[in-house]
Amino acid sequence: MIREFSSADILFIVSAVRWTLILSAIAFLGGAIGGLAVALARTAQGRLPRRIAAGFIQVFQGTPLLMQLFLVYFGLAVLGLPIDPLLAAAVALTLHASAYLGEIWRGAIEAVPPGQTEAAVALSLSYRDRMRHVVLPQALRLATAPTVGFLVQLIKGTSLASIIGFTELTRAGQIINNATFKPFLVFGTVAALYFVLCWPLSLLARHMEARMRLAITR
C-alpha cells in the first residue's frame, strides 16, 4: 500500500548515512594499507613485484566496480562463507580503493625528484630507510589532494552496495520509494545528503591542489 512521504521517512534515510560513512571508512582505511603495498611494489627494484602490482591494478581498474561487488558477494558462497552484504561490499571496495590509491601514490613517489633518492643512496641508506625518511614524506604531500579527491569518489561509489542488499544511503532511499512512490522527493533527499557529505571534501581537495601549485611556483 502506497503511503505519504513523511518526516519519519526522512529520518530513516538520514540514519542510513552512518552506514555509508562506515563502509567508506572501512574501504578507505583498507585501501590505504593495500594501496601503500601496491605503490611500493610498483616502485620496487625487482621486476616480479612490479608485474604483480601492475596486473592487480589493471584488473581492478579495467573492470566495473559493480562487477567486482557481484564477484565478491557471490564468491563468498563459493568459498563456503556466509553471504554478508557488508563484508562483501567492504572487501570489494577495499580492493578497488587499493588499486586506485596504489596508482595515485605510485605517481607521487615517482614525482619526488631523483636527486633526493640519489642523495639518500650516497648516504648509504637502505631501501627501507630511503622510503621511510626521504621519499614517502615528500610523496605524502604530493598525494594528499588526489587522495582526498578519490575519497569523494569512493563515498559516491558506496551507493553501488545497494545492489547486493546492503542498506546504506541509496538502499534506504529505494526502500522508502517503494513504500511511498515519491521518487523525486526521496532521491532528491538522498542526493542532497550525498552532496553534504562530498562537497566539503571536494572543496578541501581543490584547496590542497591550489596550495600545492602555489608552492611549486615559488
C-alpha positions in Angstrom: 0.0 0.0 0.0 1.4 3.4 -1.0 1.6 5.9 1.8 2.7 9.6 2.1 6.3 10.6 2.3 6.8 11.8 5.9 9.4 13.2 8.3 9.8 9.6 9.6 11.0 8.6 6.2 13.5 11.4 6.1 14.9 10.3 9.4 15.2 6.7 8.2 17.2 8.0 5.1 19.3 10.2 7.3 20.0 7.4 9.7 21.4 5.3 6.8 24.2 7.9 6.3 26.1 6.3 9.1 26.4 3.0 7.2 27.6 4.9 4.1 30.3 6.5 6.3 31.2 3.2 8.0 31.5 1.5 4.7 33.5 4.4 3.2 35.9 4.4 6.3 36.5 0.6 6.1 37.2 0.8 2.4 39.4 3.8 2.6 41.5 2.5 5.5 41.8 -0.9 4.0 42.5 0.6 0.6 45.2 2.8 2.2 47.0 -0.2 3.5 46.6 -2.1 0.3 47.4 1.0 -1.8 50.7 1.6 0.0 51.7 -2.0 -0.6 50.8 -1.7 -4.3 52.6 1.6 -4.6 55.8 0.2 -3.0 55.5 -2.9 -5.2 55.1 -0.7 -8.3 58.2 1.3 -7.5 60.3 -1.7 -6.2 63.6 -2.6 -7.7 62.6 -6.2 -8.5 60.7 -6.9 -11.7 58.3 -9.6 -10.2 56.6 -7.3 -7.6 56.2 -4.6 -10.2 54.5 -7.0 -12.6 52.2 -8.4 -9.9 51.2 -4.9 -8.8 50.6 -3.8 -12.4 48.4 -6.8 -13.0 46.4 -6.2 -9.9 45.8 -2.6 -10.9 44.8 -3.5 -14.5 42.3 -6.0 -13.2 40.5 -3.6 -10.8 40.8 -0.5 -13.0 39.7 -2.4 -16.1 36.5 -3.9 -14.6 33.4 -2.1 -13.4 33.0 -1.8 -9.6 29.6 -3.3 -9.8 31.0 -6.5 -11.3 33.6 -6.6 -8.6 30.8 -6.3 -6.0 28.9 -9.2 -7.6 32.0 -11.4 -7.8 33.0 -10.9 -4.2 29.3 -11.2 -3.0 28.7 -14.5 -4.8 32.3 -15.6 -4.4 31.7 -15.8 -0.6 29.2 -18.6 -1.1 31.5 -20.5 -3.4 34.2 -20.4 -0.6 31.6 -21.6 1.9 31.5 -18.3 3.8 28.2 -16.7 4.9 26.8 -14.2 2.4 27.1 -10.9 4.2 26.4 -7.7 2.2 28.6 -5.5 4.5 31.5 -7.9 4.3 31.2 -8.3 0.5 30.9 -4.6 -0.1 33.9 -3.8 2.3 36.1 -6.4 0.6 35.2 -5.3 -3.0 35.6 -1.6 -2.2 38.8 -2.1 -0.3 40.4 -4.0 -3.3 39.0 -1.2 -5.6 40.5 1.5 -3.5 43.8 -0.3 -3.2 44.2 -0.3 -7.0 43.4 3.4 -7.4 45.3 4.6 -4.3 48.2 2.5 -5.3 48.4 4.3 -8.7 47.9 7.7 -7.1 50.7 7.1 -4.6 53.0 5.5 -7.2 52.7 8.7 -9.2 53.5 10.7 -6.1 56.5 8.6 -5.2 57.9 8.9 -8.8 57.3 12.6 -8.7 59.8 13.0 -5.9 63.0 14.5 -7.5 65.5 11.7 -8.3 68.2 13.8 -6.6 66.6 13.1 -3.3 67.0 9.3 -3.8 70.5 9.7 -5.1 71.5 11.7 -2.1 70.0 9.0 0.2 71.9 6.3 -1.7 75.1 8.4 -1.3 74.5 8.4 2.4 74.3 4.5 2.3 70.7 4.4 3.4 68.9 1.2 2.8 65.8 1.0 0.6 63.6 0.9 3.7 65.2 3.9 5.2 65.2 5.8 1.9 61.5 5.3 1.6 60.7 5.9 5.2 62.8 9.0 5.8 63.3 10.6 2.4 60.8 9.6 -0.3 57.5 8.9 1.4 57.3 12.1 3.5 57.7 14.1 0.3 55.3 11.9 -1.7 52.7 12.3 1.0 52.4 16.0 0.4 52.0 15.5 -3.3 49.5 12.7 -2.9 47.2 14.4 -0.3 45.0 16.3 -2.7 44.3 13.5 -5.2 43.8 11.1 -2.3 41.1 13.4 -0.8 39.6 13.6 -4.3 39.5 9.8 -4.6 37.7 9.6 -1.2 34.9 11.7 -2.7 34.6 9.2 -5.5 34.7 6.3 -3.0 31.9 7.7 -0.9 29.7 8.0 -4.0 30.8 4.5 -5.1 29.3 3.0 -1.9 25.9 3.6 -3.5 26.5 0.5 -5.6 26.5 -1.6 -2.5 22.7 -1.2 -2.5 22.6 -3.6 -5.5 23.7 -6.5 -3.2 21.3 -5.6 -0.5 23.4 -3.5 1.9 21.3 -0.8 3.5 23.3 2.3 3.1 22.0 5.7 1.9 20.9 4.7 -1.6 19.3 1.5 -0.5 17.4 3.3 2.2 16.1 5.6 -0.5 15.0 2.7 -2.6 13.1 1.2 0.4 11.3 4.4 1.1 10.5 5.0 -2.6 9.0 1.5 -2.8 6.6 2.4 0.1 5.7 6.0 -0.9 6.3 6.0 -4.7 7.7 9.6 -4.5 11.0 9.2 -6.4 11.7 12.9 -6.8 11.3 13.7 -3.1 13.1 10.5 -2.0 16.0 10.5 -4.3 16.3 14.3 -4.1 16.8 13.9 -0.4 19.3 11.2 -1.0 21.2 13.3 -3.5 21.2 16.3 -1.1 22.8 14.1 1.6 25.5 12.9 -0.7 26.2 16.5 -1.6 26.5 17.4 2.1 29.0 14.5 2.5 31.1 15.1 -0.6 31.1 18.9 -1.3 33.3 19.8 1.7 35.8 17.2 0.7 35.8 18.4 -2.9 36.5 21.9 -1.7 39.3 20.6 0.5 40.8 18.8 -2.4 40.7 21.9 -4.6 42.2 24.0 -1.8 45.1 21.5 -1.4 45.7 21.4 -5.1 45.8 25.2 -5.2 48.3 25.3 -2.3 50.5 22.7 -4.0 50.6 24.6 -7.3 51.5 27.8 -5.4 54.3 26.0 -3.5 55.7 24.7 -6.8 55.7 28.1 -8.5 57.6 29.7 -5.6 
